[in-house]
Amino acid sequence: MTPANADRKSVDGEPVNREDGDRNCADLECRGLVRRFGDTAAVDHISLTIPPGQFFSILGPSGCGKTTLLRMLAGFEQPDSGDIYIRDQRMNEVPPNRRPVNMVFQHLALFPTMTVAENIAYGLRRQGVKTAERQQRIKQVLAQVGLPELSDRNPHQLSGGQRQRVALARCLVLEPTLLLLDEPLGALDLKLREQMKIELKHLQKTFGTTFVYITHDQSEALVMSDQVAVMRQGRFDQLASPEELYHNPATPFVASFVGDNNRLPGRVTSVQNGIAAITLANGQSVQGRAAEPGVAAGAAVDLFVRPESMSVKQDHPQQSLTRLSATVSTTLFDGANSRLEMRVGDQTLYARLPQDGRLGAYSAGSVAELSWDPRRAPVFLSGTG
């Protein structure tokens, strides 16, 4: 729906209300946002709508434009064109300190000489919140983030995870409509990062605040998010739930970027009922699901199949699965994620193996028979991603 007053401007930095009478408004609506630096469009006609209370992630590689988009939402960058609405109020000319938005940065930026309580109180003081209410809100938010006993400590006396929660509490105590998070887990070690993914998801549900989270780590986006936008070269390739992104990627880039995937190039010989028969360079035939209209007989394509979708040396009904012979290169033991590395012509493939002691049964140079359900292996035109 086009905003009824999309052409109106805010006056003296005041938000402008839309006049369409719709009170079931989104927490965030962006329409056609563009931000250019010279000839490069860092954000290229981005539109999105985020309903209240969602954990929304923007996932993409470095340089794709996700930080520029987040900075526009915060007010640190101005769009060259397009509009930003927060709860039906146009924000384009509203300065950062007057937007109902707070931001958590990767390096947290806690005041080192202030206690935890003083760090959290900083924004409340700037808002003119009276002492009694301020103390009550600090106490409440510390309890919600699980740090009620640490109010008198300084940041250097806290663990990395505790500092992370203080940074979140400092923002959430101000009750923003949107909390923007700029790769806040990037500076943490792996074990703490895994722990904080769960804590962030829990805190977002506890507070009910809409989170807009940017990351280049697909695991973070999949674990925490209600919706994920995969961004590439200033645009969204796909916006969907984590499950939809993983199982039904819309483009070859999404298939490659979200999770692990094997890519097999070949040429289509036929398509029946949405299943494409493909001949690989070494002459073997495989099958996959045609994921775009141009996948037809004669087309050069790439088939994507995830390591966990491959079965190795298992007897399955021939009519429901496709089969492929591969030569074992090596085995990779990594606890629950042990993998078999194989070669098909000049292609390297990986399959995940169950932890049932079979890893040692595969020696370098032996032949592995692979099979998979073609409906779980999307096929895209070559060169489209």
C-alpha positions, 0 to 999 in steps of 0.5 A, a space after each residue: 500500500 502506497 503511503 497516503 502522504 508519501 510526498 509530504 516532508 517532515 517539518 523541523 525534524 518532526 515525524 510526519 503522520 500518514 493519513 490513511 487511517 490504518 492503525 495496524 501499522 508496521 514497526 518499519 516500512 521502507 519504500 524504494 530506498 536508494 543510497 549512492 556513493 558516486 556511481 555505486 548504488 550501495 542500497 538500490 531500491 530496497 522496499 520492506 515491511 516489518 510488523 511489530 515484534 519481529 526479529 528481522 535479519 539482513 544477511 549478506 557479504 561484506 560490501 553488499 550495502 547492509 550497514 548503509 541500510 542500517 545507518 539510514 534507518 538510524 538517521 546517520 545516512 540520508 537516502 537519495 530517494 525513497 521513504 522510511 516510516 516507523 509506526 506510520 511516521 515518516 522519518 527521512 528528515 528526523 535526526 537520529 536523536 529524535 527517532 524511536 530507534 536505538 543501535 547496538 554496535 559491534 564494539 558496544 561503546 560502554 563508558 569504561 569509567 561508569 558502573 553498569 547502572 550508570 551506563 544504563 541510566 545515561 540515556 534516561 538522564 538525557 531524556 529527563 526521566 526523574 530519579 525514582 522512575 530511572 532507578 526503577 527502570 534500571 532495576 527492571 531491565 537488569 533483572 530482564 537481562 539476567 544481571 540484577 547483582 552487577 549494577 555497581 560493577 564497571 565494564 572491565 569487571 564483566 565477561 564479554 557476554 555480560 558486557 553484551 547484555 549491558 549494551 542491550 539493556 542500555 538500549 532497551 531501557 529506553 523502550 525504542 520501537 526498533 533496536 538496530 544491531 550492527 554485527 554485535 557478536 562479531 568480536 566474541 569468541 566462537 563459544 560465547 557467540 553461540 551462547 549469545 545467539 540463544 540469549 539474543 533470541 530469548 531477550 527479543 521475545 522477552 521485551 517484544 521489541 522489533 530487532 533489525 539485525 545485520 550479519 554476514 554469518 548465515 548461522 546467526 541469521 538462521 538461528 535467531 530470525 523470524 524473517 531474513 533478507 539476503 542482500 547482494 549488491 545493494 538489493 534483496 535476492 530473497 526475503 523469507 523465513 529461515 526455513 524457506 531460505 534454506 530449503 527453497 532458495 530463490 537464486 543461485 546466490 542464496 543457495 550458495 550463501 545460506 548454508 553449505 551446498 554442493 554445486 554440479 554444473 550440467 545440461 538439461 536433457 528433459 523436464 517432467 513434472 518439475 524434475 529436470 534430468 541433467 547430464 554432467 560433464 563426465 556423462 553421469 545423469 542426475 536429477 533436481 527440481 527446476 527452480 526457475 522457468 528457464 530450466 528446460 531441455 538444452 539449458 546449461 544449469 547448476 544443480 545444488 544439493 546440500 551435504 546432509 541431503 546426500 545418502 551414501 551407499 544406502 539402498 533407496 527406491 530408484 524411482 524416488 532418488 537420483 544416484 551419482 558415483 564419486 571417488 572418495 578423497 578424504 574423510 573429515 571428522 568434526 564431531 557431529 558434523 563429520 563429512 566425506 570429501 569426494 570428487 566427480 570429475 573436477 568437482 569436489 563434493 561433500 556429504 555429511 555422515 551419521 555418527 555411527 562409526 562408518 567414517 573409517 569405512 571410506 578410504 581414499 580412492 574408493 567409490 561412493 554411491 551417492 543418492 538424494 531426493 531430486 525435490 531437495 536439489 534446486 536447479 538454476 540456469 548457469 550464470 544467473 547468480 
